[in-house]
C-alpha cells in the first residue's frame, strides 16, 4: 500500500487531536466519510476502506449524520405514496 504525506498546520492538527484517535486513523476516516457523502464511493467500498462490515459502516456513518438513503423530499413523498397505494 502506498502512502502520502500531508502537512497540517497546528490549529487543524489540534482540532483533529480532539477526536481521541491516532491522527492517521482520524484523517482516513474523515476522507472515506467525505468520499461516501459525495457519492464518490459506495457504502461497501467505504466499509472496506475502513476495515469494517458494511452494516457497521452504515450505522457508523448514520451516527455521524451521513445518511444511507439519498432521496429528495419529492422522491421520498412519491415513494411513501407508492407504498400506500393498493
FENGI-V749034 format. One record per residue. N is the residue number from 1. RES is the residue in one small letter. SS is DSSP state (@ for helix, = for strand, . for the rest). PSI is psi in whole degrees, 0 to 359 (999 if undefined). OMEGA is omega in degrees with one decimal (* if undefined). Layout:
BEGIN
n->N res->RES ss->SS psi->PSI omega->OMEGA
n->N res->RES ss->SS psi->PSI omega->OMEGA
END
This chain:
BEGIN
n->1 res->x ss->. psi->137 omega->177.8
n->2 res->x ss->. psi->168 omega->177.1
n->3 res->x ss->. psi->157 omega->-179.7
n->4 res->x ss->. psi->138 omega->176.4
n->5 res->x ss->. psi->129 omega->179.2
n->6 res->x ss->. psi->129 omega->177.3
n->7 res->x ss->. psi->129 omega->178.0
n->8 res->x ss->. psi->138 omega->175.6
n->9 res->x ss->. psi->163 omega->-173.1
n->10 res->x ss->@ psi->317 omega->179.7
n->11 res->x ss->@ psi->319 omega->179.3
n->12 res->x ss->@ psi->318 omega->177.3
n->13 res->x ss->@ psi->322 omega->179.5
n->14 res->x ss->@ psi->320 omega->177.8
n->15 res->x ss->@ psi->315 omega->179.2
n->16 res->x ss->@ psi->328 omega->179.1
n->17 res->x ss->@ psi->335 omega->180.0
n->18 res->x ss->. psi->347 omega->179.9
n->19 res->x ss->. psi->354 omega->179.7
n->20 res->x ss->. psi->41 omega->177.4
n->21 res->x ss->. psi->154 omega->173.3
n->22 res->x ss->. psi->140 omega->-173.9
n->23 res->x ss->@ psi->317 omega->-178.9
n->24 res->x ss->@ psi->322 omega->178.8
n->25 res->x ss->@ psi->319 omega->179.6
n->26 res->x ss->@ psi->317 omega->-179.7
n->27 res->x ss->@ psi->317 omega->178.9
n->28 res->x ss->@ psi->313 omega->179.9
n->29 res->x ss->@ psi->314 omega->-179.5
n->30 res->x ss->@ psi->319 omega->178.9
n->31 res->x ss->@ psi->313 omega->-178.8
n->32 res->x ss->@ psi->316 omega->179.2
n->33 res->x ss->@ psi->320 omega->-179.6
n->34 res->x ss->@ psi->320 omega->176.6
n->35 res->x ss->@ psi->321 omega->177.1
n->36 res->x ss->@ psi->315 omega->-179.7
n->37 res->x ss->@ psi->324 omega->179.7
n->38 res->x ss->. psi->1 omega->-180.0
n->39 res->x ss->. psi->30 omega->174.8
n->40 res->x ss->. psi->326 omega->177.6
n->41 res->x ss->. psi->157 omega->179.5
n->42 res->x ss->. psi->169 omega->176.2
n->43 res->x ss->@ psi->325 omega->178.2
n->44 res->x ss->@ psi->316 omega->178.8
n->45 res->x ss->@ psi->319 omega->178.6
n->46 res->x ss->@ psi->316 omega->178.3
n->47 res->x ss->@ psi->315 omega->179.1
n->48 res->x ss->@ psi->314 omega->-178.8
n->49 res->x ss->@ psi->330 omega->179.5
n->50 res->x ss->@ psi->359 omega->176.3
n->51 res->x ss->. psi->41 omega->178.7
n->52 res->x ss->. psi->158 omega->175.7
n->53 res->x ss->. psi->152 omega->-177.8
n->54 res->x ss->@ psi->316 omega->-179.1
n->55 res->x ss->@ psi->320 omega->178.5
n->56 res->x ss->@ psi->319 omega->178.7
n->57 res->x ss->@ psi->318 omega->-179.7
n->58 res->x ss->@ psi->315 omega->177.5
n->59 res->x ss->@ psi->316 omega->-179.6
n->60 res->x ss->@ psi->310 omega->-178.3
n->61 res->x ss->@ psi->324 omega->177.6
n->62 res->x ss->@ psi->319 omega->177.6
n->63 res->x ss->@ psi->333 omega->-179.7
n->64 res->x ss->. psi->7 omega->175.6
n->65 res->x ss->. psi->15 omega->177.2
n->66 res->x ss->. psi->108 omega->-173.3
n->67 res->x ss->. psi->149 omega->175.6
n->68 res->x ss->. psi->315 omega->178.7
n->69 res->x ss->. psi->134 omega->179.9
n->70 res->x ss->. psi->95 omega->179.1
n->71 res->x ss->. psi->143 omega->172.1
n->72 res->x ss->. psi->167 omega->177.4
n->73 res->x ss->@ psi->321 omega->-179.6
n->74 res->x ss->@ psi->318 omega->178.6
n->75 res->x ss->@ psi->319 omega->179.0
n->76 res->x ss->@ psi->314 omega->178.3
n->77 res->x ss->@ psi->317 omega->179.5
n->78 res->x ss->@ psi->320 omega->179.8
n->79 res->x ss->@ psi->318 omega->178.0
n->80 res->x ss->@ psi->317 omega->179.2
n->81 res->x ss->@ psi->319 omega->179.1
n->82 res->x ss->@ psi->318 omega->-179.5
n->83 res->x ss->@ psi->332 omega->179.3
n->84 res->x ss->@ psi->337 omega->-178.6
n->85 res->x ss->. psi->140 omega->-179.9
n->86 res->x ss->. psi->999 omega->*
END
